[in-house]
Amino acid sequence: AMDLAYVCEWEKRPKSNHCPSVPLVCAWSCRNLIAFTTDLKNEEEKDLTHMVHIIDTEHPWDVYSVNSGHAEVITCLEWDQSGSRLLSADADGRIKCWSMTDHLANSWENTVGSMVEGDPVVALSWLHNGVKLALHVEKSGASNFGEKFSRVKFSPSLTLFGGKPMEGWIAVTISGLVTVSLLKPNGQVLTSTESLCRLRCRVALADVAFTGGGNIVVATSDGSSTSPVQFYKVCVSVVNEKCKIDTEILPSLFMRCTTDPARKDKYPAITHLKFLARDMSEQVLLCASNQNSSIVECWSLRKEGLPVNNIFQQISPVVGDKQPMILKWRILSATNDLDRVSAVALPKLPISLTNTDLKVANDTKFFPGLGLALAFHDGSVHIVHRLSLQMMAVFYGSSSQRPVDEQAIKRQRTAGPLVHFKAMQLSWTSLALAGIDSHGKLSMLRISPSMGHVLDMNMSLRHLLFLLEYCMVTGYDWWDILLHVQPNMVQNLVEKLHEEYMRQNAALQQVLSTRIVAMKASLCKLSSSTIARVCDYHAKLFLIAISCTLKSLLRPHVLNTPDKSPGDRLTEICSKITDIDIDKVMINLKTEEFVLEMNTLQSLQQLIQWVGDFVLYLLASLPNQGSPVRPGHSFLRDGASLGMFRELMVVIRIWGLLKPSCLPVYTATSDTQDSMSLLFRLLTKLWLCCREENHITEPDDTLIDECCLLPSQLLIPNIDWLPINDGIISKLQNKQLVRLQFGKAPGLVGHTVSSQFDAFVRAPGQPKIDHLRRLHLGAYPTEECKSCTRCGCVTMLKSPNKVTAVKQWEQRWIKNCLCGGLWRRMPLSYS
């Protein structure tokens, strides 16, 4: 059910080394970035530096370590809902907000913060932005995404004018204060601090959750299991440009284990207090422990009718909804005695579950998002059902022993301290678990989509497909799903994903059009039989982007034009007029709408050249379509993409009349040959064969013969396919544990899939290329570059252009690569 994918540890240095901080904290973002803390110990000066480390799960060795500047130990880390900002809080009451610099995943800076001086922070959360998408596991077979994933009505914690959610954070301190900081649009921070209740008392543990009505619920405990767990409602508002906090006491609870006479004093301390989810304030998980063992309880807040005495019933009978109601905590489930719990990780998937859903939940208990993880001092990890606490899966660490080996356990107890997770987090799809152990080492665990139970292949695939669709709809990164994709699943998953996508309405398809192509590319990278299609999918993403950008530059000649933009009219006319002569198609367009400045046209030449080169490459490869699959093969049957190329060639032809130097450059054997007309004629013939998806015909012999002659008429260009990605995902398919070291790139060679890529990769020493600007950087680039964490696409960090049209093109990729992956800064010496 669970196995180790990789471990990453610190290099042992004689003078300074990383030791786990106490308490150790980690956080996992929806972009699959993991943040965790260690203390850097300097042996000479005998001082501690509190470090924050941020890694991308695909390149765990490429760690970004920053001196947090916190004077005391860091107690909390929290990602925001977009996964691009991080909060850190310490034992001195200081809270810092970290943001990406230049949108780089390995470059962070502290921008703003707040302070409750000398009061350690015990709980921290971003305010809720009002976005909640519920998953309906029981409807995973439905055809409509709207049925599988529904938008839940959920109010933001605080709204600006017009209903826009206000950003900020809330923290609870050890002395019972609640502090709220609001980020104003102008960059200022409004901070207010209030006591949770009149009688302030010590808060050892706390957690924060949100209600659908826009309120905040805070749970607190003083650490003793004999004391009540208190709950408070917190309302935040802005009055006269000041932040106002109102608090109200809610019903409290006593742990069941303390009311049982047999266990009254067995578990003296509450060690973990967590709401089951940030937006589920009605369900809470509690763990009480002694030196050797723990017990876990799950509680739920319910509305219950207040019994009315018969005397009052006779005077005024209670009818229907008029019965008085009270809120009361009821225990849902509890475990038996367990080994001592060292860390808890809760699922982030918003699966709709209520107290009455326990039966449904048990019926679908093979779904990973229904489980929460408990780590124990013996090194093992258990996944238990989030409501019933029944065991779903188990992992035995290197130091933990399976229960059958009692002699080994006895020997173990005398062998010294055990290695166990001190902090851990589940990924956003619950298919992976990251744990930081007592030596500061990061372990990445794979959690089976079937939770270790024997499900047929179709059921496992359905779970993976359902979660891929969820990532497609939400925009979350899907790296943790790829951990489970074996080469033999790739073809099936890509086909099923396409089928599900085609069932959606046209508007949703348009929204998700690039995300599904990026998803297919990342899946195809995992199988040697589909590796060439990765190049095709990335070329398709590039084509869509160029088409959108070039069409957006066209402006209607007269302002009061009908609904359709020049770009839409171009598409309509090119699809109606099937003439193979480019000039006859061009005549039907209003050429005045295509007039651009000369500088703009010249600056677009590299993108125009790519279109020309790719069309020539495709047509020249048509006669070889029966040979082993090679890049570009899928385009030969893709009517939509060929139609896009045809439209772009018409636009380029018109622009060539204005400025001939912006045209693509071809090396032809004849000076009199009109290369654009020739390629357009052949491209139109090929497009006519597959313009209708349901009636694709084979190209006739004359077209193939003409394409055979192309290499003798024009020099066929080498297409620069994307560089091979140096990530870890394709190295993990054989289920062998990979050992890594922070700060040291692994020398993983001889992988079967990467050897398939050799035909498409530039050899070392050959000129490098900026994949987005289509500029040559030379064999040893002197410009600083950034690369995509997912597809490996490389581009320059700083723009060399001043022209508005090119800046518009570059702005498309400032936050993300064309595949949706994050950027990371590359060293100048990259190979």
Sequence and secondary structure as in RCSB ss.txt:
>XXXX:A:sequence
AMDLAYVCEWEKRPKSNHCPSVPLVCAWSCRNLIAFTTDLKNEEEKDLTHMVHIIDTEHPWDVYSVNSGHAEVIT
CLEWDQSGSRLLSADADGRIKCWSMTDHLANSWENTVGSMVEGDPVVALSWLHNGVKLALHVEKSGASNFGEKFS
RVKFSPSLTLFGGKPMEGWIAVTISGLVTVSLLKPNGQVLTSTESLCRLRCRVALADVAFTGGGNIVVATSDGSS
TSPVQFYKVCVSVVNEKCKIDTEILPSLFMRCTTDPARKDKYPAITHLKFLARDMSEQVLLCASNQNSSIVECWS
LRKEGLPVNNIFQQISPVVGDKQPMILKWRILSATNDLDRVSAVALPKLPISLTNTDLKVANDTKFFPGLGLALA
FHDGSVHIVHRLSLQMMAVFYGSSSQRPVDEQAIKRQRTAGPLVHFKAMQLSWTSLALAGIDSHGKLSMLRISPS
MGHVLDMNMSLRHLLFLLEYCMVTGYDWWDILLHVQPNMVQNLVEKLHEEYMRQNAALQQVLSTRIVAMKASLCK
LSSSTIARVCDYHAKLFLIAISCTLKSLLRPHVLNTPDKSPGDRLTEICSKITDIDIDKVMINLKTEEFVLEMNT
LQSLQQLIQWVGDFVLYLLASLPNQGSPVRPGHSFLRDGASLGMFRELMVVIRIWGLLKPSCLPVYTATSDTQDS
MSLLFRLLTKLWLCCREENHITEPDDTLIDECCLLPSQLLIPNIDWLPINDGIISKLQNKQLVRLQFGKAPGLVG
HTVSSQFDAFVRAPGQPKIDHLRRLHLGAYPTEECKSCTRCGCVTMLKSPNKVTAVKQWEQRWIKNCLCGGLWRR
MPLSYS
>XXXX:A:secstr
 EEEEEEEE    SSEEEE  SS  EEE TTSEEEEEEEEEETTTTEEEEEEEEEETTEEEEEEEEE   SS EE
EEEE TTSSEEEEEETTSEEEEEEESTTBTT EEEEEEEE TT  EEEEEE   S  EEE GGGTT S HHHHEE
E     SSB GGG B EEEEEEETTSEEEEEEE TTS EEEEEEESSSS    SEEEEEE TTS EEEEEE SBT
TS EEEEEEEEEEETTEEEEEEEEEEEE  HHHHSGGGTTT  EEEEEEEEETTEEEEEEEEEE SSEEEEEEEE
EEEEE    HHHHHHS   GGGS EEEEEEEEEE   EE EEEEE     B   GGGHHHHHHTTTSGGGEEEEE
ETTS EEEEETTT  EEEEE  SS   TT HHHHHHHHTS     EEEEEE TTSSEEEEEETTS EEEEEE TT
TTS   HHHHHHHHHHHHHHHHHH    HHHHTT  HHHHHHHHHHHHHHHHTS HHHHHHHHHHHHHHHHHHHT
T TTSHHHHHHHHHHHHHHHHHHHHHHT   SSSS  S  HHHHHHHHHHH   S HHHHHHTS GGGG   HHH
HHHTHHHHHHHHHHHHHHHHHGGGTTSS  TTGGGGG HHHHHHHHHHHHHHHHHHHH GGGS    BS TT  H
HHHHHHHHHHHHHHHSSTTS     HHHHHHHHHHHHHB             SGGGSTT   EEEETTB      
 HHHHHGGGGS  TTS EEETTTTEEEESS  S EEEETTT  EEESS     HHHHHHHHTTSSS TTS  EEE
  TT  
